Amino acid sequence: MARLIGEHWEGDVRVRWYGDDATNEVTVERWQDPQAALDMVAQVNSEGPPTIDGLGKPVVDVPVVVAMKFCADRGIPWERLLYSNDYDDEFRRFAFEHSKLTYQNAKSVHTVQ
């Protein structure tokens, strides 16, 4: 049976380690409450997303643990999904699959090819 070894916070992500004495395996669990992101998206969608100088309008509010799960399921590095243009098609798919986190702009990001 797994037992809690330790835990800490990385920003708003809680990280816990569990150890299994029978198998000598360690499991890492990451948890993040998505409610703040959902509330922000709902508020911005009711008022209309602002234009950010030099960047345009925001597309989606991405909780890190949600992106990590999406990327793990698809076999891609989450850091490159969020911090590069290498996976733009996957990012559009993420926004489509997580529409509650997507800002409603004039140009929709809901087209997936």
N, CA, C and O atoms as a GROMACS GRO file, in nm:
protein
  452
    1MET      N    1   0.084  -0.118   0.000
    1MET     CA    2   0.000   0.000   0.000
    1MET      C    3   0.089   0.125   0.000
    1MET      O    4   0.187   0.132   0.073
    2ALA      N    5   0.053   0.221  -0.081
    2ALA     CA    6   0.133   0.344  -0.093
    2ALA      C    7   0.114   0.431   0.031
    2ALA      O    8   0.005   0.443   0.086
    3ARG      N    9   0.224   0.491   0.072
    3ARG     CA   10   0.219   0.583   0.186
    3ARG      C   11   0.275   0.717   0.142
    3ARG      O   12   0.363   0.724   0.056
    4LEU      N   13   0.224   0.822   0.200
    4LEU     CA   14   0.269   0.957   0.168
    4LEU      C   15   0.410   0.976   0.220
    4LEU      O   16   0.437   0.959   0.339
    5ILE      N   17   0.501   1.013   0.129
    5ILE     CA   18   0.641   1.038   0.166
    5ILE      C   19   0.662   1.186   0.195
    5ILE      O   20   0.729   1.222   0.291
    6GLY      N   21   0.604   1.272   0.112
    6GLY     CA   22   0.620   1.415   0.132
    6GLY      C   23   0.534   1.493   0.034
    6GLY      O   24   0.478   1.437  -0.061
    7GLU      N   25   0.525   1.623   0.058
    7GLU     CA   26   0.451   1.709  -0.033
    7GLU      C   27   0.504   1.851  -0.025
    7GLU      O   28   0.561   1.892   0.076
    8HIS      N   29   0.486   1.926  -0.133
    8HIS     CA   30   0.520   2.067  -0.135
    8HIS      C   31   0.434   2.135  -0.242
    8HIS      O   32   0.365   2.069  -0.319
    9TRP      N   33   0.442   2.265  -0.245
    9TRP     CA   34   0.368   2.343  -0.344
    9TRP      C   35   0.465   2.403  -0.444
    9TRP      O   36   0.570   2.455  -0.407
   10GLU      N   37   0.430   2.396  -0.572
   10GLU     CA   38   0.501   2.464  -0.680
   10GLU      C   39   0.402   2.565  -0.736
   10GLU      O   40   0.321   2.533  -0.823
   11GLY      N   41   0.410   2.688  -0.686
   11GLY     CA   42   0.308   2.788  -0.723
   11GLY      C   43   0.175   2.743  -0.667
   11GLY      O   44   0.161   2.723  -0.546
   12ASP      N   45   0.075   2.727  -0.754
   12ASP     CA   46  -0.056   2.680  -0.708
   12ASP      C   47  -0.078   2.532  -0.738
   12ASP      O   48  -0.192   2.485  -0.739
   13VAL      N   49   0.030   2.459  -0.761
   13VAL     CA   50   0.024   2.315  -0.785
   13VAL      C   51   0.078   2.241  -0.662
   13VAL      O   52   0.191   2.265  -0.619
   14ARG      N   53  -0.004   2.152  -0.606
   14ARG     CA   54   0.040   2.070  -0.493
   14ARG      C   55   0.104   1.943  -0.549
   14ARG      O   56   0.046   1.876  -0.634
   15VAL      N   57   0.224   1.911  -0.501
   15VAL     CA   58   0.296   1.792  -0.546
   15VAL      C   59   0.311   1.700  -0.426
   15VAL      O   60   0.361   1.740  -0.321
   16ARG      N   61   0.267   1.574  -0.443
   16ARG     CA   62   0.279   1.474  -0.337
   16ARG      C   63   0.353   1.353  -0.390
   16ARG      O   64   0.334   1.314  -0.506
   17TRP      N   65   0.438   1.293  -0.305
   17TRP     CA   66   0.509   1.169  -0.339
   17TRP      C   67   0.454   1.059  -0.250
   17TRP      O   68   0.437   1.075  -0.129
   18TYR      N   69   0.426   0.946  -0.314
   18TYR     CA   70   0.381   0.827  -0.243
   18TYR      C   71   0.480   0.715  -0.269
   18TYR      O   72   0.528   0.699  -0.381
   19GLY      N   73   0.512   0.639  -0.166
   19GLY     CA   74   0.602   0.526  -0.180
   19GLY      C   75   0.531   0.396  -0.151
   19GLY      O   76   0.450   0.388  -0.058
   20ASP      N   77   0.560   0.294  -0.229
   20ASP     CA   78   0.504   0.162  -0.209
   20ASP      C   79   0.617   0.070  -0.165
   20ASP      O   80   0.707   0.038  -0.243
   21ASP      N   81   0.614   0.028  -0.038
   21ASP     CA   82   0.721  -0.054   0.018
   21ASP      C   83   0.726  -0.192  -0.047
   21ASP      O   84   0.833  -0.253  -0.055
   22ALA      N   85   0.614  -0.242  -0.093
   22ALA     CA   86   0.611  -0.375  -0.153
   22ALA      C   87   0.678  -0.378  -0.290
   22ALA      O   88   0.746  -0.475  -0.324
   23THR      N   89   0.659  -0.272  -0.369
   23THR     CA   90   0.714  -0.270  -0.505
   23THR      C   91   0.834  -0.179  -0.518
   23THR      O   92   0.900  -0.177  -0.623
   24ASN      N   93   0.865  -0.103  -0.413
   24ASN     CA   94   0.974  -0.004  -0.416
   24ASN      C   95   0.954   0.100  -0.526
   24ASN      O   96   1.050   0.148  -0.585
   25GLU      N   97   0.829   0.136  -0.553
   25GLU     CA   98   0.797   0.237  -0.653
   25GLU      C   99   0.754   0.366  -0.584
   25GLU      O  100   0.694   0.365  -0.476
   26VAL      N  101   0.786   0.476  -0.650
   26VAL     CA  102   0.743   0.608  -0.603
   26VAL      C  103   0.649   0.666  -0.707
   26VAL      O  104   0.678   0.663  -0.826
   27THR      N  105   0.538   0.719  -0.661
   27THR     CA  106   0.440   0.783  -0.748
   27THR      C  107   0.434   0.931  -0.713
   27THR      O  108   0.428   0.967  -0.595
   28VAL      N  109   0.436   1.015  -0.815
   28VAL     CA  110   0.425   1.160  -0.795
   28VAL      C  111   0.287   1.203  -0.843
   28VAL      O  112   0.246   1.172  -0.954
   29GLU      N  113   0.216   1.276  -0.756
   29GLU     CA  114   0.083   1.325  -0.788
   29GLU      C  115   0.086   1.477  -0.788
   29GLU      O  116   0.135   1.539  -0.694
   30ARG      N  117   0.033   1.537  -0.895
   30ARG     CA  118   0.021   1.683  -0.901
   30ARG      C  119  -0.126   1.719  -0.904
   30ARG      O  120  -0.205   1.655  -0.975
   31TRP      N  121  -0.163   1.821  -0.827
   31TRP     CA  122  -0.302   1.862  -0.819
   31TRP      C  123  -0.310   2.013  -0.823
   31TRP      O  124  -0.226   2.083  -0.764
   32GLN      N  125  -0.410   2.064  -0.894
   32GLN     CA  126  -0.431   2.208  -0.903
   32GLN      C  127  -0.581   2.232  -0.911
   32GLN      O  128  -0.650   2.164  -0.986
   33ASP      N  129  -0.630   2.328  -0.838
   33ASP     CA  130  -0.771   2.362  -0.842
   33ASP      C  131  -0.797   2.449  -0.965
   33ASP      O  132  -0.745   2.560  -0.974
   34PRO      N  133  -0.877   2.400  -1.062
   34PRO     CA  134  -0.901   2.477  -1.184
   34PRO      C  135  -1.005   2.587  -1.167
   34PRO      O  136  -1.031   2.662  -1.262
   35GLN      N  137  -1.065   2.600  -1.049
   35GLN     CA  138  -1.176   2.694  -1.033
   35GLN      C  139  -1.135   2.839  -1.060
   35GLN      O  140  -1.213   2.914  -1.118
   36ALA      N  141  -1.016   2.879  -1.020
   36ALA     CA  142  -0.972   3.017  -1.045
   36ALA      C  143  -0.967   3.045  -1.195
   36ALA      O  144  -1.008   3.152  -1.240
   37ALA      N  145  -0.916   2.950  -1.273
   37ALA     CA  146  -0.910   2.968  -1.418
   37ALA      C  147  -1.051   2.971  -1.478
   37ALA      O  148  -1.079   3.053  -1.565
   38LEU      N  149  -1.138   2.884  -1.431
   38LEU     CA  150  -1.276   2.883  -1.481
   38LEU      C  151  -1.347   3.014  -1.450
   38LEU      O  152  -1.419   3.067  -1.534
   39ASP      N  153  -1.328   3.066  -1.328
   39ASP     CA  154  -1.390   3.193  -1.289
   39ASP      C  155  -1.337   3.308  -1.375
   39ASP      O  156  -1.415   3.394  -1.417
   40MET      N  157  -1.206   3.311  -1.400
   40MET     CA  158  -1.148   3.418  -1.480
   40MET      C  159  -1.201   3.414  -1.623
   40MET      O  160  -1.236   3.517  -1.679
   41VAL      N  161  -1.207   3.296  -1.681
   41VAL     CA  162  -1.257   3.283  -1.818
   41VAL      C  163  -1.402   3.328  -1.826
   41VAL      O  164  -1.440   3.398  -1.920
   42ALA      N  165  -1.484   3.288  -1.730
   42ALA     CA  166  -1.624   3.329  -1.730
   42ALA      C  167  -1.637   3.481  -1.719
   42ALA      O  168  -1.718   3.541  -1.790
   43GLN      N  169  -1.559   3.544  -1.632
   43GLN     CA  170  -1.565   3.689  -1.616
   43GLN      C  171  -1.519   3.760  -1.743
   43GLN      O  172  -1.585   3.854  -1.790
   44VAL      N  173  -1.407   3.716  -1.799
   44VAL     CA  174  -1.354   3.779  -1.920
   44VAL      C  175  -1.451   3.760  -2.036
   44VAL      O  176  -1.471   3.852  -2.115
   45ASN      N  177  -1.512   3.643  -2.048
   45ASN     CA  178  -1.606   3.619  -2.157
   45ASN      C  179  -1.730   3.706  -2.144
   45ASN      O  180  -1.789   3.744  -2.245
   46SER      N  181  -1.770   3.739  -2.022
   46SER     CA  182  -1.887   3.826  -2.006
   46SER      C  183  -1.855   3.971  -2.042
   46SER      O  184  -1.944   4.045  -2.083
   47GLU      N  185  -1.728   4.011  -2.026
   47GLU     CA  186  -1.688   4.149  -2.055
   47GLU      C  187  -1.620   4.163  -2.191
   47GLU      O  188  -1.614   4.273  -2.246
   48GLY      N  189  -1.569   4.052  -2.244
   48GLY     CA  190  -1.491   4.055  -2.368
   48GLY      C  191  -1.344   4.060  -2.336
   48GLY      O  192  -1.302   4.142  -2.254
   49PRO      N  193  -1.264   3.972  -2.397
   49PRO     CA  194  -1.121   3.968  -2.365
   49PRO      C  195  -1.048   4.094  -2.409
   49PRO      O  196  -1.075   4.147  -2.516
   50PRO      N  197  -0.956   4.141  -2.327
   50PRO     CA  198  -0.880   4.261  -2.361
   50PRO      C  199  -0.772   4.229  -2.464
   50PRO      O  200  -0.731   4.114  -2.480
   51THR      N  201  -0.727   4.332  -2.533
   51THR     CA  202  -0.612   4.317  -2.621
   51THR      C  203  -0.487   4.349  -2.540
   51THR      O  204  -0.480   4.452  -2.475
   52ILE      N  205  -0.390   4.260  -2.546
   52ILE     CA  206  -0.265   4.278  -2.474
   52ILE      C  207  -0.164   4.335  -2.573
   52ILE      O  208  -0.137   4.274  -2.676
   53ASP      N  209  -0.109   4.452  -2.542
   53ASP     CA  210  -0.017   4.521  -2.634
   53ASP      C  211   0.090   4.427  -2.687
   53ASP      O  212   0.163   4.365  -2.610
   54GLY      N  213   0.099   4.418  -2.817
   54GLY     CA  214   0.201   4.339  -2.882
   54GLY      C  215   0.173   4.190  -2.890
   54GLY      O  216   0.244   4.116  -2.959
   55LEU      N  217   0.070   4.144  -2.819
   55LEU     CA  218   0.040   4.000  -2.816
   55LEU      C  219  -0.097   3.965  -2.873
   55LEU      O  220  -0.119   3.852  -2.916
   56GLY      N  221  -0.188   4.060  -2.875
   56GLY     CA  222  -0.323   4.032  -2.923
   56GLY      C  223  -0.415   3.996  -2.809
   56GLY      O  224  -0.396   4.041  -2.696
   57LYS      N  225  -0.515   3.913  -2.838
   57LYS     CA  226  -0.613   3.872  -2.738
   57LYS      C  227  -0.579   3.734  -2.683
   57LYS      O  228  -0.527   3.650  -2.756
   58PRO      N  229  -0.607   3.711  -2.555
   58PRO     CA  230  -0.581   3.579  -2.499
   58PRO      C  231  -0.673   3.474  -2.562
   58PRO      O  232  -0.784   3.506  -2.606
   59VAL      N  233  -0.627   3.351  -2.564
   59VAL     CA  234  -0.702   3.243  -2.627
   59VAL      C  235  -0.762   3.149  -2.524
   59VAL      O  236  -0.881   3.116  -2.531
   60VAL      N  237  -0.680   3.106  -2.428
   60VAL     CA  238  -0.723   3.007  -2.331
   60VAL      C  239  -0.644   3.024  -2.201
   60VAL      O  240  -0.527   3.063  -2.205
   61ASP      N  241  -0.707   2.997  -2.087
   61ASP     CA  242  -0.638   3.000  -1.959
   61ASP      C  243  -0.608   2.854  -1.925
   61ASP      O  244  -0.699   2.773  -1.910
   62VAL      N  245  -0.480   2.821  -1.913
   62VAL     CA  246  -0.438   2.682  -1.903
   62VAL      C  247  -0.383   2.649  -1.765
   62VAL      O  248  -0.272   2.692  -1.732
   63PRO      N  249  -0.458   2.574  -1.682
   63PRO     CA  250  -0.398   2.521  -1.559
   63PRO      C  251  -0.290   2.420  -1.597
   63PRO      O  252  -0.313   2.332  -1.680
   64VAL      N  253  -0.174   2.431  -1.537
   64VAL     CA  254  -0.059   2.350  -1.575
   64VAL      C  255  -0.088   2.200  -1.565
   64VAL      O  256  -0.050   2.124  -1.654
   65VAL      N  257  -0.154   2.156  -1.459
   65VAL     CA  258  -0.176   2.012  -1.444
   65VAL      C  259  -0.271   1.959  -1.551
   65VAL      O  260  -0.262   1.843  -1.589
   66VAL      N  261  -0.362   2.042  -1.600
   66VAL     CA  262  -0.451   2.001  -1.708
   66VAL      C  263  -0.369   1.984  -1.837
   66VAL      O  264  -0.389   1.888  -1.911
   67ALA      N  265  -0.277   2.077  -1.862
   67ALA     CA  266  -0.190   2.065  -1.979
   67ALA      C  267  -0.098   1.944  -1.965
   67ALA      O  268  -0.074   1.874  -2.064
   68MET      N  269  -0.046   1.916  -1.846
   68MET     CA  270   0.039   1.800  -1.826
   68MET      C  271  -0.034   1.671  -1.859
   68MET      O  272   0.020   1.583  -1.925
   69LYS      N  273  -0.158   1.660  -1.812
   69LYS     CA  274  -0.238   1.539  -1.839
   69LYS      C  275  -0.265   1.526  -1.988
   69LYS      O  276  -0.248   1.418  -2.044
   70PHE      N  277  -0.308   1.634  -2.052
   70PHE     CA  278  -0.336   1.633  -2.196
   70PHE      C  279  -0.212   1.587  -2.272
   70PHE      O  280  -0.221   1.501  -2.360
   71CYS      N  281  -0.098   1.643  -2.240
   71CYS     CA  282   0.027   1.610  -2.311
   71CYS      C  283   0.072   1.467  -2.282
   71CYS      O  284   0.119   1.398  -2.372
   72ALA      N  285   0.058   1.422  -2.158
   72ALA     CA  286   0.095   1.284  -2.126
   72ALA      C  287   0.010   1.186  -2.206
   72ALA      O  288   0.060   1.085  -2.256
   73ASP      N  289  -0.119   1.216  -2.219
   73ASP     CA  290  -0.208   1.130  -2.295
   73ASP      C  291  -0.172   1.127  -2.444
   73ASP      O  292  -0.195   1.027  -2.512
   74ARG      N  293  -0.116   1.238  -2.494
   74ARG     CA  294  -0.084   1.249  -2.636
   74ARG      C  295   0.063   1.224  -2.666
   74ARG      O  296   0.104   1.222  -2.783
   75GLY      N  297   0.145   1.205  -2.560
   75GLY     CA  298   0.286   1.174  -2.580
   75GLY      C  299   0.370   1.291  -2.628
   75GLY      O  300   0.463   1.274  -2.706
   76ILE      N  301   0.336   1.411  -2.580
   76ILE     CA  302   0.413   1.530  -2.618
   76ILE      C  303   0.460   1.603  -2.492
   76ILE      O  304   0.396   1.591  -2.387
   77PRO      N  305   0.569   1.679  -2.500
   77PRO     CA  306   0.620   1.750  -2.382
   77PRO      C  307   0.532   1.873  -2.351
   77PRO      O  308   0.510   1.959  -2.436
   78TRP      N  309   0.483   1.879  -2.228
   78TRP     CA  310   0.391   1.988  -2.193
   78TRP      C  311   0.457   2.124  -2.200
   78TRP      O  312   0.392   2.223  -2.234
   79GLU      N  313   0.587   2.130  -2.169
   79GLU     CA  314   0.656   2.258  -2.172
   79GLU      C  315   0.655   2.318  -2.314
   79GLU      O  316   0.640   2.439  -2.331
   80ARG      N  317   0.671   2.232  -2.413
   80ARG     CA  318   0.674   2.281  -2.551
   80ARG      C  319   0.533   2.316  -2.600
   80ARG      O  320   0.518   2.403  -2.686
   81LEU      N  321   0.431   2.250  -2.545
   81LEU     CA  322   0.294   2.287  -2.579
   81LEU      C  323   0.264   2.429  -2.530
   81LEU      O  324   0.205   2.510  -2.602
   82LEU      N  325   0.307   2.458  -2.407
   82LEU     CA  326   0.273   2.586  -2.346
   82LEU      C  327   0.370   2.699  -2.380
   82LEU      O  328   0.329   2.815  -2.386
   83TYR      N  329   0.497   2.669  -2.402
   83TYR     CA  330   0.597   2.774  -2.410
   83TYR      C  331   0.669   2.784  -2.545
   83TYR      O  332   0.772   2.849  -2.555
   84SER      N  333   0.615   2.719  -2.648
   84SER     CA  334   0.673   2.730  -2.782
   84SER      C  335   0.562   2.723  -2.886
   84SER      O  336   0.445   2.702  -2.852
   85ASN      N  337   0.598   2.739  -3.009
   85ASN     CA  338   0.501   2.727  -3.118
   85ASN      C  339   0.511   2.590  -3.186
   85ASN      O  340   0.452   2.570  -3.292
   86ASP      N  341   0.585   2.499  -3.127
   86ASP     CA  342   0.609   2.368  -3.188
   86ASP      C  343   0.483   2.284  -3.201
   86ASP      O  344   0.474   2.199  -3.289
   87TYR      N  345   0.386   2.306  -3.113
   87TYR     CA  346   0.266   2.222  -3.110
   87TYR      C  347   0.140   2.307  -3.122
   87TYR      O  348   0.045   2.287  -3.046
   88ASP      N  349   0.138   2.400  -3.216
   88ASP     CA  350   0.022   2.487  -3.232
   88ASP      C  351  -0.105   2.408  -3.262
   88ASP      O  352  -0.212   2.441  -3.210
   89ASP      N  353  -0.095   2.305  -3.346
   89ASP     CA  354  -0.214   2.224  -3.376
   89ASP      C  355  -0.265   2.153  -3.252
   89ASP      O  356  -0.386   2.144  -3.230
   90GLU      N  357  -0.174   2.103  -3.171
   90GLU     CA  358  -0.215   2.037  -3.046
   90GLU      C  359  -0.274   2.139  -2.948
   90GLU      O  360  -0.366   2.108  -2.873
   91PHE      N  361  -0.219   2.261  -2.949
   91PHE     CA  362  -0.273   2.365  -2.861
   91PHE      C  363  -0.417   2.398  -2.902
   91PHE      O  364  -0.503   2.417  -2.815
   92ARG      N  365  -0.444   2.404  -3.032
   92ARG     CA  366  -0.581   2.427  -3.078
   92ARG      C  367  -0.672   2.312  -3.035
   92ARG      O  368  -0.786   2.335  -2.994
   93ARG      N  369  -0.622   2.191  -3.044
   93ARG     CA  370  -0.701   2.074  -2.999
   93ARG      C  371  -0.727   2.084  -2.849
   93ARG      O  372  -0.838   2.056  -2.803
   94PHE      N  373  -0.625   2.124  -2.772
   94PHE     CA  374  -0.642   2.142  -2.627
   94PHE      C  375  -0.754   2.242  -2.600
   94PHE      O  376  -0.843   2.216  -2.519
   95ALA      N  377  -0.750   2.357  -2.668
   95ALA     CA  378  -0.851   2.461  -2.648
   95ALA      C  379  -0.990   2.408  -2.684
   95ALA      O  380  -1.088   2.440  -2.616
   96PHE      N  381  -0.999   2.329  -2.790
   96PHE     CA  382  -1.127   2.273  -2.832
   96PHE      C  383  -1.180   2.175  -2.727
   96PHE      O  384  -1.297   2.178  -2.692
   97GLU      N  385  -1.092   2.087  -2.678
   97GLU     CA  386  -1.132   1.986  -2.581
   97GLU      C  387  -1.160   2.044  -2.443
   97GLU      O  388  -1.231   1.983  -2.363
   98HIS      N  389  -1.106   2.162  -2.415
   98HIS     CA  390  -1.125   2.227  -2.284
   98HIS      C  391  -1.195   2.362  -2.305
   98HIS      O  392  -1.143   2.466  -2.266
   99SER      N  393  -1.310   2.357  -2.366
   99SER     CA  394  -1.379   2.480  -2.406
   99SER      C  395  -1.418   2.568  -2.287
   99SER      O  396  -1.435   2.689  -2.304
  100LYS      N  397  -1.432   2.512  -2.169
  100LYS     CA  398  -1.465   2.594  -2.052
  100LYS      C  399  -1.349   2.685  -2.012
  100LYS      O  400  -1.367   2.781  -1.937
  101LEU      N  401  -1.229   2.654  -2.062
  101LEU     CA  402  -1.112   2.736  -2.034
  101LEU      C  403  -1.079   2.831  -2.148
  101LEU      O  404  -0.980   2.904  -2.141
  102THR      N  405  -1.161   2.832  -2.252
  102THR     CA  406  -1.134   2.908  -2.374
  102THR      C  407  -1.207   3.042  -2.371
  102THR      O  408  -1.326   3.049  -2.341
  103TYR      N  409  -1.132   3.147  -2.404
  103TYR     CA  410  -1.193   3.280  -2.414
  103TYR      C  411  -1.272   3.289  -2.544
  103TYR      O  412  -1.231   3.234  -2.646
  104GLN      N  413  -1.383   3.357  -2.540
  104GLN     CA  414  -1.468   3.374  -2.659
  104GLN      C  415  -1.426   3.500  -2.733
  104GLN      O  416  -1.469   3.610  -2.699
  105ASN      N  417  -1.342   3.483  -2.835
  105ASN     CA  418  -1.297   3.594  -2.919
  105ASN      C  419  -1.380   3.596  -3.047
  105ASN      O  420  -1.456   3.503  -3.074
  106ALA      N  421  -1.365   3.701  -3.124
  106ALA     CA  422  -1.434   3.710  -3.252
  106ALA      C  423  -1.390   3.597  -3.343
  106ALA      O  424  -1.472   3.536  -3.411
  107LYS      N  425  -1.261   3.567  -3.345
  107LYS     CA  426  -1.209   3.454  -3.421
  107LYS      C  427  -1.210   3.334  -3.329
  107LYS      O  428  -1.145   3.337  -3.224
  108SER      N  429  -1.280   3.231  -3.364
  108SER     CA  430  -1.290   3.114  -3.280
  108SER      C  431  -1.169   3.023  -3.296
  108SER      O  432  -1.115   3.009  -3.406
  109VAL      N  433  -1.127   2.963  -3.185
  109VAL     CA  434  -1.018   2.866  -3.189
  109VAL      C  435  -1.074   2.725  -3.191
  109VAL      O  436  -0.999   2.628  -3.175
  110HIS      N  437  -1.204   2.712  -3.210
  110HIS     CA  438  -1.269   2.583  -3.200
  110HIS      C  439  -1.264   2.500  -3.328
  110HIS      O  440  -1.339   2.403  -3.340
  111THR      N  441  -1.180   2.534  -3.421
  111THR     CA  442  -1.167   2.451  -3.540
  111THR      C  443  -1.049   2.358  -3.524
  111THR      O  444  -0.936   2.401  -3.502
  112VAL      N  445  -1.077   2.231  -3.533
  112VAL     CA  446  -0.973   2.129  -3.520
  112VAL      C  447  -0.970   2.051  -3.649
  112VAL      O  448  -1.073   2.004  -3.698
  113GLN      N  449  -0.850   2.037  -3.704
  113GLN     CA  450  -0.837   1.962  -3.829
  113GLN      C  451  -0.787   1.824  -3.804
  113GLN      O  452  -0.770   1.747  -3.898
   0.00000   0.00000   0.00000
